[in-house]
Amino acid sequence: MQERDDIEDVGERVAIMTAEEKLRQLGRYLPAPHSRAVEGKEGRGLRELRPRGGRSRWRPLYRQIGPEIFVVLAVAPEVQTDQAGYNRTVRHAMERFAELEI
């Protein structure tokens, strides 16, 4: 995913990939603090991965599209760090989701 690859900090990229692997293995059973729903109606249906148990500056945004199928749509900056960037990325993730042929 382009957003993940653009993150300069290798440790952050690894943390994101680790969180994505946890999602692959645990799916909807991935517990807090590793995952939570995106707040607000613009992000309805989206969830965010929280690498490093929420201590990362990045939030991969994903959505479940089948019983065991999850798709990561974008990587947003953490909302407390960059709310405008987070909101922009939520919109972008929803646009990507709308383009999927499901």
Secondary structure, DSSP 8 states (H G I E B T S, - for coil): -HHHHH---HHHHHHHHHHHHHHHHHGGG--TTSEEE--SGGGTT-EEE-GGGGTSSEEEEEEEEETTEEEEEEEEE-TTT-HHHHHHHHHHHHHHHHHS--
